[in-house]
């Protein structure tokens, strides 16, 4: 867990590199500032991490990200994503190792925190349309005793499907709901940023798992 703080650094890079894309998606039925606001909050986290004397653990980095988003993003997305990462951090805190059941607990806690803030449900054209399928797919893979990496892959695939489903949905909450049927035919920006976040976390954790596996094989070849 101590070396996994890089997961958040990767998240910052992904959001910043997709700043324009997210704003363009948001501009179709929203204010067009989702990418700008997300990049602002994530960049503030990057500045905090850069000031640390030593690389943070994953729980610490997620807590820093939560603080930055709560203070750096206006509107609803700051509290939503801030609560998501804060509750993930709280579950992970105190654990030396991260495994598939623990990550599920953290993911589920984060999603529950998001749902506790608003009334959105699957089908309302929000980030919940990305989060809930992702949780369900991860849980199903975990129940089948799939590997950690396979659980992450299942989560990512379901998150992408959930994001894409928002294109054909009518917005039922938020400002976009005022557009009625005119909101149909475009993606929800929050669902898109949420997919990017889950995919980035999956890829980063997958890389750490692969590195750990290589290290174990080297130890087997060259025992101390």
Beta strands, then each sheet from edge to edge (+ up, - down):
end
